């Protein structure tokens, strides 16, 4: 994975989405790019502390992950995230109705989580 990411980085790619936190850490150490762990299992409970420590950008897939990420983003100016909304494949991400309910309940969620992707 690291040699491929290194070659892609030389060609101009600086963002990599991976499946696990371990893969993101390997890329962050080995390829120097900004690795994005996501979707789940990468955002398991407690892993938000690794994200903040290594400046890895998590992909948030659920309301629970959003709730766990908010305090991290509040403490660290560099702690940005991506929000994954399921657009129809029905596998991972917030369902559109869950996203709408979240935005209605807490309109500042995107800002609070520093969603930037």
Backbone as a chain_set.jsonl record, in Angstrom:
{"seq": "XXXXXXXXXXXXXXXXXXXXXXXXXXXXXXXXXXXXXXXXXXXXXXXXXXXXXXXXXXXXXXXXXXXXXXXXXXXXXXXXXXXXXXXXXXXXXXXXXXXXXXXXXXXXXXXXXXXXX", "coords": {"N": [[0.818, -1.184, 0.0], [1.895, 1.295, 0.82], [4.069, 1.795, -1.076], [2.537, 2.154, -3.422], [0.897, 4.332, -2.721], [2.897, 6.226, -2.364], [3.884, 6.499, -4.987], [1.556, 7.486, -6.2], [1.334, 9.869, -4.814], [3.565, 11.267, -5.748], [2.621, 11.735, -8.248], [0.731, 13.598, -7.776], [-1.452, 13.079, -6.113], [-2.774, 13.511, -2.942], [-4.479, 12.72, -1.005], [-5.831, 10.0, 0.631], [-8.149, 7.435, 0.958], [-8.843, 4.976, 3.261], [-9.479, 1.706, 4.761], [-9.144, 1.115, 7.482], [-8.019, 2.259, 10.73], [-5.416, 1.439, 11.264], [-4.349, 1.143, 8.666], [-4.461, 3.811, 7.878], [-2.644, 4.982, 9.656], [-0.313, 3.687, 8.825], [-0.03, 4.736, 6.236], [0.192, 7.464, 6.844], [2.615, 7.495, 8.194], [4.331, 6.219, 6.353], [3.876, 7.167, 3.696], [3.464, 9.829, 3.886], [1.27, 11.28, 3.13], [-2.076, 12.632, 3.448], [-4.026, 10.62, 5.099], [-7.203, 9.084, 5.088], [-9.091, 7.466, 7.241], [-11.805, 5.371, 6.862], [-14.81, 4.159, 5.693], [-16.576, 2.836, 8.535], [-14.838, 0.061, 10.026], [-13.146, 1.917, 10.977], [-13.748, 4.07, 12.522], [-14.234, 3.286, 15.141], [-15.372, 3.147, 18.55], [-13.465, 5.136, 20.697], [-11.302, 5.423, 18.975], [-11.164, 7.986, 18.085], [-9.321, 9.398, 19.531], [-6.864, 8.604, 18.536], [-7.074, 9.686, 15.997], [-6.992, 12.432, 16.557], [-4.431, 12.629, 17.621], [-2.736, 12.043, 15.509], [-3.424, 13.587, 13.413], [-5.154, 12.602, 11.473], [-7.85, 12.384, 9.243], [-11.06, 11.585, 10.073], [-13.752, 9.646, 8.665], [-16.976, 10.147, 9.209], [-19.677, 8.093, 9.97], [-22.023, 7.73, 11.328], [-24.526, 8.889, 13.671], [-23.63, 8.494, 16.226], [-20.833, 8.445, 15.909], [-20.473, 11.067, 15.062], [-21.226, 12.438, 17.395], [-19.174, 11.582, 19.127], [-16.979, 12.733, 17.875], [-17.307, 15.519, 17.989], [-16.341, 16.714, 20.524], [-13.583, 16.351, 20.182], [-13.011, 17.872, 17.898], [-13.669, 20.333, 18.955], [-11.617, 20.758, 20.754], [-9.281, 20.796, 19.233], [-7.863, 22.659, 16.743], [-6.982, 21.685, 14.292], [-8.436, 19.42, 13.855], [-10.27, 18.104, 11.636], [-13.027, 16.694, 9.749], [-14.763, 14.257, 7.707], [-18.014, 13.721, 6.431], [-20.044, 11.006, 5.928], [-22.646, 10.319, 3.899], [-25.096, 8.067, 3.03], [-25.765, 7.501, -0.271], [-27.477, 5.87, -1.612], [-26.571, 3.254, -1.987], [-26.834, 1.77, 0.274], [-25.054, 0.734, 2.174], [-22.965, 1.882, 3.966], [-22.758, 4.793, 6.066], [-24.605, 7.757, 6.991], [-28.084, 7.564, 6.756], [-30.149, 9.349, 4.446], [-32.449, 10.437, 5.732], [-31.69, 10.328, 8.418], [-29.544, 12.096, 8.367], [-30.919, 14.465, 7.706], [-32.527, 14.714, 10.001], [-30.558, 15.035, 11.953], [-29.426, 17.482, 11.155], [-31.627, 19.105, 11.555], [-32.021, 18.889, 14.327], [-29.567, 19.756, 15.311], [-28.293, 22.225, 13.924], [-25.704, 23.274, 13.706], [-23.93, 21.213, 13.455], [-22.208, 20.405, 11.258], [-20.346, 22.467, 11.222], [-19.386, 22.263, 13.869], [-18.172, 19.764, 13.826], [-16.245, 20.279, 12.064], [-16.497, 19.623, 9.314], [-15.06, 19.027, 6.289], [-14.871, 17.806, 3.883]], "CA": [[0.0, 0.0, 0.0], [2.737, 2.491, 0.92], [4.72, 2.113, -2.354], [1.537, 2.656, -4.371], [0.537, 5.681, -2.288], [4.051, 7.089, -2.628], [3.869, 6.78, -6.427], [0.42, 8.368, -6.47], [1.644, 11.185, -4.266], [4.482, 11.915, -6.699], [1.818, 12.121, -9.406], [-0.162, 14.689, -7.406], [-2.52, 12.664, -5.208], [-2.341, 13.718, -1.567], [-5.543, 12.268, -0.124], [-6.058, 8.566, 0.472], [-9.183, 6.86, 1.809], [-8.49, 3.602, 3.599], [-10.541, 1.01, 5.48], [-8.928, 0.985, 8.924], [-7.098, 3.194, 11.361], [-4.06, 0.911, 11.072], [-3.926, 1.512, 7.315], [-4.24, 5.26, 7.852], [-1.386, 5.252, 10.35], [0.78, 3.221, 7.957], [0.143, 5.727, 5.166], [0.676, 8.724, 7.409], [4.037, 7.315, 8.496], [5.128, 5.77, 5.223], [3.704, 7.903, 2.454], [3.461, 11.259, 4.17], [0.048, 11.92, 2.662], [-3.162, 12.747, 4.416], [-4.841, 9.42, 4.981], [-8.54, 9.211, 5.637], [-9.713, 6.205, 7.559], [-13.245, 5.424, 6.788], [-15.886, 4.143, 6.652], [-16.481, 2.008, 9.755], [-14.543, 0.007, 11.449], [-12.079, 2.868, 11.295], [-14.201, 5.048, 13.495], [-14.743, 2.571, 16.306], [-15.327, 3.931, 19.78], [-12.145, 5.326, 21.275], [-10.298, 5.717, 17.965], [-11.075, 9.425, 17.829], [-8.109, 9.91, 20.168], [-5.772, 8.38, 17.573], [-7.237, 10.66, 14.926], [-6.513, 13.738, 16.984], [-3.0, 12.565, 17.863], [-1.966, 11.867, 14.273], [-3.996, 14.476, 12.394], [-5.837, 11.816, 10.441], [-9.216, 12.886, 9.099], [-12.004, 10.477, 10.075], [-14.997, 9.69, 7.911], [-18.033, 9.863, 10.181], [-20.737, 7.332, 9.317], [-23.223, 7.576, 12.151], [-24.762, 9.948, 14.644], [-22.768, 8.201, 17.374], [-19.492, 8.909, 15.567], [-20.536, 12.534, 15.063], [-21.236, 12.859, 18.801], [-17.843, 11.351, 19.704], [-15.986, 13.592, 17.234], [-17.501, 16.933, 18.332], [-15.41, 17.235, 21.534], [-12.223, 16.362, 19.628], [-12.936, 19.045, 17.025], [-13.72, 21.532, 19.795], [-10.326, 20.929, 21.438], [-8.134, 20.871, 18.332], [-8.169, 23.429, 15.551], [-6.649, 20.907, 13.098], [-9.243, 18.201, 13.824], [-11.367, 18.176, 10.669], [-13.619, 15.391, 9.46], [-15.641, 14.107, 6.542], [-19.284, 13.11, 6.81], [-20.462, 10.065, 4.895], [-24.085, 10.137, 3.774], [-25.399, 7.011, 2.064], [-26.497, 8.073, -1.408], [-28.335, 4.916, -2.267], [-26.067, 1.887, -2.05], [-27.352, 1.099, 1.449], [-24.04, -0.014, 2.913], [-22.428, 2.643, 5.085], [-23.061, 6.212, 6.066], [-25.897, 8.197, 7.5], [-29.186, 7.545, 5.807], [-30.563, 10.734, 4.21], [-33.406, 10.898, 6.747], [-30.913, 10.55, 9.643], [-28.805, 13.341, 8.151], [-31.881, 15.562, 7.803], [-32.906, 14.848, 11.415], [-29.395, 15.574, 12.653], [-29.311, 18.898, 10.815], [-32.755, 19.803, 12.188], [-31.781, 18.91, 15.772], [-28.325, 20.468, 15.625], [-27.861, 22.822, 12.654], [-24.277, 23.617, 13.704], [-23.139, 19.973, 13.478], [-21.139, 20.399, 10.266], [-19.321, 23.4, 11.704], [-18.821, 21.734, 15.1], [-17.313, 18.626, 13.47], [-15.31, 20.774, 11.058], [-16.62, 18.815, 8.113], [-14.403, 19.759, 5.227], [-14.752, 16.987, 2.667]], "C": [[0.871, 1.261, 0.0], [3.457, 2.79, -0.389], [3.738, 2.675, -3.392], [1.148, 4.087, -4.009], [1.677, 6.665, -2.557], [4.107, 7.47, -4.104], [2.727, 7.719, -6.79], [0.672, 9.779, -5.952], [2.586, 11.965, -5.187], [3.737, 12.406, -7.93], [0.783, 13.197, -9.06], [-1.301, 14.334, -6.479], [-2.026, 12.799, -3.769], [-3.393, 13.282, -0.549], [-5.837, 10.81, -0.413], [-7.127, 8.101, 1.452], [-8.843, 5.394, 2.018], [-9.588, 3.005, 4.472], [-10.369, 0.985, 6.991], [-7.983, 2.061, 9.438], [-5.656, 2.735, 11.171], [-3.518, 1.263, 9.692], [-3.638, 3.004, 7.228], [-2.926, 5.619, 8.529], [-0.193, 4.825, 9.503], [1.028, 4.216, 6.831], [0.691, 7.032, 5.707], [2.164, 8.64, 7.718], [4.847, 7.073, 7.237], [5.041, 6.604, 3.975], [3.684, 9.411, 2.661], [2.221, 11.981, 3.705], [-0.964, 12.057, 3.77], [-4.084, 11.568, 4.202], [-6.175, 9.618, 5.675], [-9.1, 7.834, 5.975], [-11.214, 6.325, 7.43], [-13.714, 4.387, 5.822], [-15.655, 3.095, 7.746], [-15.596, 0.794, 9.485], [-13.545, 1.064, 11.88], [-12.494, 3.883, 12.341], [-14.85, 4.358, 14.685], [-14.573, 3.426, 17.552], [-13.922, 3.958, 20.359], [-11.081, 5.697, 20.26], [-10.189, 7.201, 17.645], [-9.821, 10.025, 18.471], [-6.893, 9.687, 19.274], [-5.866, 9.379, 16.427], [-6.671, 12.007, 15.343], [-5.003, 13.732, 17.184], [-2.163, 12.516, 16.605], [-2.471, 12.733, 13.126], [-4.548, 13.719, 11.187], [-7.294, 12.271, 10.422], [-10.195, 11.708, 9.061], [-13.185, 10.726, 9.145], [-16.081, 9.24, 8.885], [-19.232, 9.265, 9.467], [-22.044, 7.275, 10.082], [-23.349, 8.758, 13.1], [-23.868, 9.748, 15.869], [-21.338, 8.684, 17.113], [-19.425, 10.431, 15.551], [-20.464, 13.04, 16.502], [-19.866, 12.674, 19.452], [-16.799, 12.296, 19.125], [-16.109, 15.054, 17.677], [-16.538, 17.431, 19.405], [-13.96, 17.282, 21.053], [-12.042, 17.612, 18.765], [-12.96, 20.335, 17.832], [-12.372, 21.814, 20.453], [-9.174, 21.219, 20.505], [-8.512, 21.556, 17.022], [-7.899, 22.638, 14.263], [-7.553, 19.689, 12.917], [-10.454, 18.374, 12.908], [-11.888, 16.774, 10.395], [-14.337, 15.426, 8.122], [-16.911, 13.429, 7.053], [-19.764, 12.261, 5.644], [-21.973, 9.897, 4.96], [-24.317, 9.089, 2.699], [-26.255, 7.597, 0.951], [-27.278, 7.043, -2.198], [-27.835, 3.495, -2.318], [-26.451, 1.086, -0.81], [-26.322, 0.322, 2.243], [-23.586, 0.742, 4.144], [-22.828, 4.1, 4.956], [-24.419, 6.492, 6.664], [-26.939, 8.056, 6.398], [-29.654, 8.99, 5.62], [-31.531, 11.269, 5.27], [-32.712, 11.127, 8.1], [-30.116, 11.846, 9.54], [-29.737, 14.54, 8.308], [-32.291, 15.791, 9.258], [-31.765, 15.449, 12.23], [-29.254, 17.064, 12.402], [-30.436, 19.716, 11.447], [-32.517, 19.953, 13.69], [-30.592, 19.792, 16.135], [-27.757, 21.075, 14.351], [-26.373, 23.139, 12.573], [-23.369, 22.392, 13.637], [-21.977, 19.998, 12.494], [-19.99, 21.313, 10.686], [-18.626, 22.831, 12.933], [-17.871, 20.558, 14.843], [-16.221, 19.014, 12.481], [-15.3, 19.882, 9.819], [-16.06, 19.611, 6.949], [-14.283, 18.97, 3.933], [-16.103, 16.584, 2.191]], "O": [[0.599, 2.196, -0.752], [3.47, 3.95, -0.803], [4.088, 3.578, -4.153], [1.077, 4.954, -4.88], [1.434, 7.81, -2.937], [4.35, 8.63, -4.438], [2.902, 8.638, -7.59], [0.272, 10.761, -6.577], [2.423, 13.17, -5.38], [4.154, 13.365, -8.58], [0.046, 13.656, -9.932], [-2.059, 15.221, -6.087], [-0.975, 12.261, -3.419], [-3.2, 13.466, 0.652], [-6.063, 10.428, -1.561], [-7.017, 8.35, 2.653], [-8.586, 4.663, 1.061], [-10.517, 3.706, 4.875], [-11.354, 0.848, 7.716], [-7.248, 2.686, 8.673], [-4.77, 3.558, 10.942], [-2.353, 1.641, 9.562], [-2.678, 3.416, 6.577], [-2.18, 6.464, 8.035], [0.824, 5.518, 9.465], [2.179, 4.508, 6.506], [1.565, 7.641, 5.091], [2.894, 9.612, 7.523], [5.922, 7.647, 7.064], [6.03, 6.742, 3.255], [3.867, 10.176, 1.714], [2.127, 13.197, 3.871], [-0.723, 11.638, 4.902], [-4.837, 11.527, 3.229], [-6.252, 10.249, 6.729], [-9.538, 7.111, 5.081], [-11.803, 7.314, 7.865], [-12.866, 3.784, 5.165], [-14.562, 2.533, 7.819], [-15.736, 0.498, 8.298], [-13.142, 1.095, 13.043], [-11.638, 4.494, 12.98], [-15.89, 4.796, 15.176], [-13.727, 4.32, 17.595], [-13.273, 2.92, 20.493], [-10.044, 6.239, 20.641], [-9.229, 7.63, 17.004], [-9.316, 11.047, 18.007], [-5.981, 10.514, 19.264], [-4.844, 9.864, 15.94], [-5.954, 12.65, 14.576], [-4.355, 14.749, 16.936], [-0.996, 12.907, 16.624], [-1.994, 12.618, 11.997], [-4.417, 14.152, 10.042], [-7.892, 12.511, 11.471], [-10.167, 10.916, 8.119], [-13.56, 11.868, 8.879], [-16.095, 8.092, 9.328], [-19.745, 9.828, 8.5], [-23.059, 6.825, 9.552], [-22.405, 9.521, 13.302], [-23.406, 10.715, 16.475], [-20.707, 9.265, 17.995], [-18.431, 11.016, 15.98], [-19.716, 13.974, 16.792], [-19.441, 13.515, 20.244], [-15.83, 12.631, 19.806], [-15.101, 15.759, 17.733], [-15.952, 18.498, 19.22], [-13.195, 18.153, 21.468], [-11.044, 18.321, 18.887], [-12.341, 21.324, 17.44], [-12.021, 22.971, 20.684], [-8.185, 21.823, 20.919], [-9.379, 21.081, 16.288], [-8.534, 22.903, 13.242], [-7.439, 18.992, 11.909], [-11.536, 18.747, 13.363], [-11.258, 15.785, 10.768], [-14.492, 16.475, 7.498], [-16.866, 12.651, 8.006], [-19.876, 12.74, 4.516], [-22.512, 9.398, 5.947], [-23.8, 9.204, 1.588], [-27.339, 8.124, 1.201], [-27.697, 7.306, -3.325], [-28.601, 2.594, -2.661], [-26.402, -0.143, -0.832], [-26.666, -0.648, 2.917], [-23.806, 0.28, 5.264], [-23.188, 4.573, 3.878], [-25.258, 5.606, 6.821], [-26.684, 8.397, 5.243], [-29.56, 9.784, 6.556], [-31.437, 12.432, 5.66], [-33.104, 12.024, 8.847], [-30.023, 12.603, 10.506], [-29.387, 15.518, 8.969], [-32.39, 16.936, 9.7], [-31.998, 16.286, 13.102], [-28.991, 17.829, 13.33], [-30.237, 20.87, 11.827], [-32.776, 21.012, 14.261], [-30.614, 20.49, 17.149], [-26.84, 20.512, 13.755], [-25.832, 23.259, 11.473], [-22.151, 22.527, 13.752], [-20.858, 19.642, 12.865], [-18.818, 20.975, 10.524], [-17.401, 22.905, 13.036], [-16.885, 20.383, 15.559], [-15.382, 18.194, 12.108], [-14.249, 19.449, 9.346], [-16.516, 20.716, 6.654], [-13.65, 19.433, 2.984], [-16.22, 15.891, 1.18]]}, "num_chains": 1, "name": "protein.A"}
